[in-house]
């Protein structure tokens, strides 16, 4: 962002309400050198923002914001932003107080996320002076913001809102009210499910965030996002959605309710799922080093399978220095797998990810075979065959016979039972789940899933092995979907449900994806992601999740089943929700 010259003699910009949004906007404007008047009746909020202003940076000569509980300080402001809680009566009362101080013609901006901007404009008594500013999360440098003028907004105010976006260093986006509401509901549902997962004790909050950031490419983990939004703000938005829709996916998680009641509201209060110092910086507690007692040395690695995942894992293990043997069903499949890895490494050389010498050394460490006897001297074997329970059980029964005692046996399943594989092997203590993400050479995350009978030394071996590969490990008990899929697929299912909504927009697929991508910074929207995963794969995962959880949010989508039945599989055959004909 280009540093702006401080406007010390310019009229200030007013911000009323110094919660998560108001504080962030105040700090952005101050950092850009603009004079700001921040108003809040909460003296603690004024003190908090004052401390964070002192810890922030601004151009030399930029005036410190004036922070006060007196609305009269807004007199003379060139524009005033209302950023108070999402309640029509509260917003109306605040806007009327502002109009009682600021003369007609002063542009007024509401940050409402769910209320009608036009209705607020009418209620404030100065409809021509008011427009909306849609902020999907508390604004950050370069983040998205959508000006929302109404049919009542005058040209001067409409232009002033766009100038505000530029002044704060934000990026103007175009989303629309309907798609924005849909995207907001989808994301809030995802955040709420993440809280439930934590409250169940299935995984710690930081592991949940790490899994979703690295496994789905999210700009921030769901619990980090809640802390930024404000737990009370999210709780109120979820409660409103729950009351309006009756959808229990929006019923605030009990843990979220308890945290709000206890005053743990996130970054703005100094504590939520994470802790923050007085400047708002996160305070990370250094966790204990993973226990690697009993870890077994891993030199030679076996990979069973010849599909995309097996090839990617074989590339990763051989590139990391492990002699690796890939076993396929036929010589033709084995040769094709080796050729595919060689091509991938060639692309890696072009991109500077691998040196030419590194490519050759990697290929020298990689071999292929067609019989399980090739695994006889392997220290660790990774199964990466079809995601079918009968196939997995058959494979693990054979691996249990073919591999030497002490060989660690791993499955890459993302939705099947690790315990069932372990039982089939006849040596359950040696079996653990290693869920790599596709493409394995690129994706940093591995979900390490342990069954009840997994030996601690085997778990330590798998953990150390993944670290040698340069992967980030999150650990969880054996359960259908682990962390990522158990959170991701209800979100994808909720997006598919939009197709069945009465009066659904004919372009709901493209517009929802655009809203999620532009508004929340996700690398792709839900429909594009379904195409990328594969519609057939997604449907199969939905069925397995529903078989396990038996909850409405996991119920397989009829629309998805019909697409798969019609031969639409997504990106893999260029026929899907977003890939038709491309």
N, C-alpha and C positions, 0 to 999 in steps of 0.2 A: 504494500500500500504506500502510495506517495505521501510523504510527510507534508502536512499543510502548515502554512504560516499562521501563527496564533492571531485570532481576531479579537484583540483586547478591547477594541472600541465598539465592536458589534453588539447589537442587542442580544441578550442571552436566549437560549432555548430552555424552556421549562419542562421538567419531568415530574409528574405527580404520581407518587407511589414508587417506593424504592425497594420492592421485592426483587425477585430474581430477574425479571425483565427490566424494570426501571433502573436497578443498580447497573446491570450490564450496559444499558443504553447510555447512562450517565458516564460510565467509565470510557466507553468508546468515543463519545463526543469530546470528553476532556482530553483523551489521548490524541485527538485530531486538532486540538487547540481551540475548541469552541467554548465560549463562556456558557455555563450551565447553572440553572437554579433547580435544585432538587427539593421536592416538598413531600413530607410524610408526617403523619401524626404520631408515628411510633418513634419515640426518642432512641430506642435501641437500634432501629434501622438507620437513623441518621448517624449515630455513632459508628455503626459498622461500616457504612459507606464512606464516612470521613476517614476512617483508618485505612480502608482499601484505596482511597484516592491518594493518600500520602505514599502508599507503597507502589503506586502506578507511575508510569512515565508519560510525559507530555512535552511538547515543544517548549524550548526556553521562552519564558515570558508569558506562557499560557496561564490565565487566572485559575485559581482553585475554584471548584464549584461552590456556590452558595447553597448550604444545606440548612433547611429550616422547616418548622411545622406551620408556618404562616403563609397561607395562600396569597396574601397581599403582595408577597415578594415577587409574584409572577407579573405584576404590573410592568409593562414595558417589554415583556418577552416578545420575540419575533415569531415564535411558534410554541405551542404547549402540547406535550404528549401526556395523555392519561394512561397510566399503567397500573391501575388498582385491581383488586380481585374480580374474578369473572362473575359478577352479580349485577343484574340490570339496575336494581334500585341504587346500589352503591355507585355504580358508574354514572348513572343519571345525576345523582346528588353532587358528585365531584365535578362533573362537567358543568353543572349549573353554577357551582361556586367559582369555577374558572371563568365562566362568561360574566359573572358578576364583578370580576377584577379586570379582565382583559377587554379592550374595546372591540366593537364589531369590526370584522375584517381580519382579526388575528386568527391564523390557521390553527385549528384544533385537531389532534390526532388521537384516535382510540386504538389500543392494542388488543381489542377483544378478539378472542379466537372462536367463539361460538355464538355470540349474540349478533343480532342484525345491526349493522352499521347505520343503515338508513333509519331504523327505529330510534337508535340513540341520537342520531342527528336531529330528528324531530323533537325528541324529549328534551334535548338541551336548549331548545329555543333558538338556535342559530344554525339551521340545517345547511346553509351554504358554506359555513365556515368549517364543517367537520368532515373528515375522511378517516378511513381505517388504515392501519399498518399491520399486515399479517406477519407475525413472527412465529415460526413453528416451534422453536426452542429459544431460550434466552440468547440474544444476539452475541455473536463472536466476530472478530475481525474477518471480513470477507464473506460472512454468512449470508443466508438468503433472507430477503424481505420483500413482501409484495404490497405495493400501494393499493388501497382499496377505496377509490372514490365512488360515491353513489350518484344517482341521477340528480340529486339535490346539490351536490358539491360544486362550488364555483371553480373556475379555471385557476384562480390564484392559489386556492388551497390545494387543488390537485397537484399543481406544480411544486408547491412548498413541500408536500410529502415526498415527492421524488428527490427534491434537493436534500431533505433530511436523510434519506437512504444513502445518498452520496456522501453527505457530511459525516455520517457515522462510519464510513468505510465498509458499508454493506453491499451486497450484490442484489440488484433488482431482478426478481423472477416473476413469471406469470404462471399461476396455477389455477385460480378460480375457486369460488366458495365451495361448490359441491365436492370436487376432487380433494380439496384441502381438508374438508370435514372427514371424508372417507380415509384419507391417509392418516389423519390424526387419530381416528378411532382404531385403525389397524395397529398403529405404533403403540398407543396406550394399552391396548389389549396385550401386546407382546411384553411391555414393561410390567404389567400386572402379573402375568404368568411367571416372569422372572422372580418376582417377589415371592410368589407361592413356592417356587422351586427351592428358594433359599430357606423359607420357613419350614419346609419339610425336612431340612437337614441333609438334602441330597448332595449339595455342593456348596462350598463357601461363596460369598458374594463376589470375591475377586476372581475366582475360577469361572463363575458364570459369565462375568464381564469379559474375561480373556477369551473364553470359548466363543462368544458371540462376535467379538471384534475380529479374531483371527479366522474363525470358521465361516463367518458370513461377510466379512469385510466392513462391518459397521464402523462408523467414525468414532463411536464411543459405545461402551457396554451399556446394557439396559439399566443397570443400577447406578452407574455413573451419570447416565442421562437423567434419571429421576432426581438425583442430588442436584443437578444443574437446574432442572425445571422448578424444583421445590416440591417436596413430598406432599405438602398441603394443597398446592396447586393441582398436582396430578390426581390426588385423592378427590378433590372437588370435581374435576373433569370426568373422572371415572364414575363417580356417583351420579352425575348428571346423565351420562350415557346409559348407565344401568337403569335409571328411572324412566328415561325416555324410550328405551328399546326393550327392556325386560331381559336383555341378554346377560346371563350370569357371568360371562367372560369379563364383563365390566364391573362386577361386584368387587369393590376394593378388597385386596387381600387383607386378612386380619392383621398380619404383621405390619402392613402399611398403615392401617388405622391406629395400631398401638404406637407406632413411631410418631405419627402426627400428634396423637394425644399427649405424648411425652415431650413434645417440643423439638424432636429431632427432625428438622424440616429440610435437611440437605446443606448445601454449601452456604446458603444465606444465614443459617443458624449456627454454623460451625461444626455441625455433625449430622450425618444421615447414615447411609450405608458406609461412608468413609468419614474420616475426620479432617478438619480444615483449620489452619491457623487463622489468626486475626486478619491476615491479608487476603484470605480466601484460597491460599495455596493448600493443596492436599498434603496431609501428613501421612505418609506411608509407614506402617509398622513393618520392620524387617522380620519376616517369618523364619521359622527354624529351617535349617537345611534339610532336604529330603533324606530320609534314612535309607542308606544304601548297604546296610548290613546284610551280608549274605548274597550280594550281587555276584552273578557268575560272569566270567569273561566271555565276550562275544567276539569271535574272529570271523568265522565263516557263516554266511547267511543263506538261507534258502527261501525262495519265493514260489508259491504254487499258484499258477494261473498265467494267462497270457493276454488278458484284457487290458484296458487303459490303466486301471489302478495297479495291476500287477507290474506292468511295464514301468510305470512311474516310480513305484517303490523300488524296483530293481535298479533303476537309474540312481535313485537317492542313496541306496545302501552301497552300491559300487563306487559312486562318486565320493562317498565319505571314507573310502579306504577299505571296505570289507569285501573280500572275495565272495562273490554272489553267484548262486546257480538258480536259474529260473526253470521250473519244470512245467511243461505244457502237455496237452493230450496227444499232440502229433508233432512230427518233425517240422511240418510246414508251419504250424502255429509257433513253434519254438524259434524257427529261423525268422519268421515275420516279427516276433517280439524283439529279437536282437536288432533287427534292421530298424525298427521303430525307435529303440533307445539310441541307436547311432545317429538317426536323423534328428532326434531331440537334442542330443549333445552338439551336433553341428549347428543347430539354431542357437544353442547356448554360447558357442564360440562367437557367432556373428554378433550376439548381443553383449558380449564381454563378460558373460556370467561364468564361462569356463575357458581356460587356456587351451590351445591346440594340444599341448603336451598332456594336460589334464584329461582331455577327451580320450586320447590314446590310452593313457594309463587306466582310465575308468573302463574302457572296453576290454582291456586285457584282464581286468578283474572279473568280468561278467561272462558267464557261460550259460548254456542251455542244455536241457535234457528232456526226456519223455517218461522217465520212470522215477518213482519215489525213492529208489535206492540211491539216487544222487544226493539225497539229504542225509545219508548215513553219517557223514562227518561234520554236519552243520551244528553250530551251537544254538542257533535260533532260526525258526522257520515261520514265515508269514503266509498264512492262507489268504488268497484273494480271488476266490472263485465266485460263482453265481450266488446271489443273495436268496438262496432257497434252503429252508431248514433241512430237508431230506438230503440235499447235496452236501451241505455242511457236515451233517452227522456222519455220512458215509466217508467223507474226506478225512475227518478227524479220527475215525476208527482206523483208517489206513495209516495215517500219520503216527498214531500211537504204536503201531506195529513196526513201522519202517524206521523211525528215528531212534537214535541211541538214548539210553537212560540219561536224564538230566538235560536233554534238549528242551529249550523253551519253545512252546507251541503257541502261536498267536493267530487270532482271527481279525480280519478287517471289517467285520460286520458293523453296520450302523444301526440296525433295527432288530436283529435276532438275538437270541439268548446265548451269551458267552458260556453260561453254566451248562447248557445243552451240548455245546461243542466239547466242553471239558469232560462231561460224563461219557460221551461217545468215544473219547480218546482212550479211556481206561486208565488215565493218569491225570486226574483233574487238577492236582496241585501244580502241574507244569503249564497250565493253560491260562492265557490272559487275552483281553481284547485290546487291539491297537487300531483305533479308527483313524486312518489317514484321510485327508480331504483331497479331493480331485481338483486340479492336477497336483499330484504328490510332490513333484520337484519345486513347485511354486508355493503351495500352501504350507504355512508354518505350524499349524495346529495338529496335534494328535490327542485324541481322547483315549485315555488309558483306563479301561474298565476291568475291574476285578470281580470274579465270582466269589461266593462264600468260601470255597475251598482252595482258592489261589494261595500258593506258598508265598510268604513275605519276601523270600529271596528272589523268587521269580518276578514279583512286582518290582523289586529294586533293580533287577537285571533289565527289565523292559524300560524302566524309567531312565536308567543310565544310558541304555542303547539309543533311545530317542534323543537324548541330549547330545550324544555323539553325532547324530544325524543333523544337528542344528535345529531341531524341532522344539516347540514349546508344548509342554505336557500339561493337561488338566486331568485330574484323576476323579473317578466316580465309580460307585457301585454298579454292578451289572443290572441294567434295566432297559427296557425297550426305548430306543431313541436317545439314550444317554442325555447329555445336556443340550446340544445344538438342535437335533431333530425334534426333541420334545418341546422346545420353544418355537422353532421355526415353522413346523407344519401346521399348528393351529392358526398361526398368522397367515400362512398361505391359504389355508382352508377358508378363513374369514374373507380373504380377497376373492376367492372363487365364489363365495356366497353372494357377492355383489352382483354377479351375473343373473341371479334369480330374484333380485329385488324388484318389486313392482315398479314400473316406470323407469327402469334402469337406463342410464345414458347409453346410447349406441356406441359411444367411444370410451366406455368406462375402463376398458383394459388399458388403452394408451394413456388416458388422463390420470388414472390411479398411479400407474408406474411413474409418470412424469412428476406427480405430486410428491411421491415418496422420495424420488431421486433429488428433485430440486429443493424440496422443503426440508427434508431430514438428512440429506447427504448420503443416503444409502447408495452403494455402487450400482444397484439395479432394483427396479420395482418388483413386486411379488410375481407378476405374470411373466416378466422376462426371466426371473429366477426359476420359475417352474419349467420354462422351456429349456433353460440351461441344465437343470438337474435331469430332465427327461420326464415327460408326462407319465409314461408307464412306470418309471421308477418312483415318481412321486405318489402315484396311486397305490402302489404296493406298500410304500411306507405308511401311507394313511391307514391302510387296512391293518397293518401290524400294530400301529399305535392305538387304533380303536379296539382291536382285540384285547390289548393289555389294559387300557385305561377305561374304556367303555363310557366316555363322556361325550356330550354333544359337540364340543369343540374339536374332537378328534375324528368325528364321523366322516367317512370318505365322501368326496364330492361327486354328485351325480353328473355334473357337467364334465368333470375330469374323466369319469368312466366312459362317458359318451365320446369324448375326444379320442381316448385311447382305442375304443372299439372301432372308431372310424379310421384308425391308422395314423392319427396325428400324435407324434412322439416328442415334438419339440425340436431343439436345435439339431439333434442327431440325424433327423431325416428332413430337416428344413420345412417341417409342417407342424405348426403349433399355434399357441396363443399370440405370439409376436413374431414368428418366423415364417409365416406362410408365404411361399413364393420367393423367399430371400435366401 
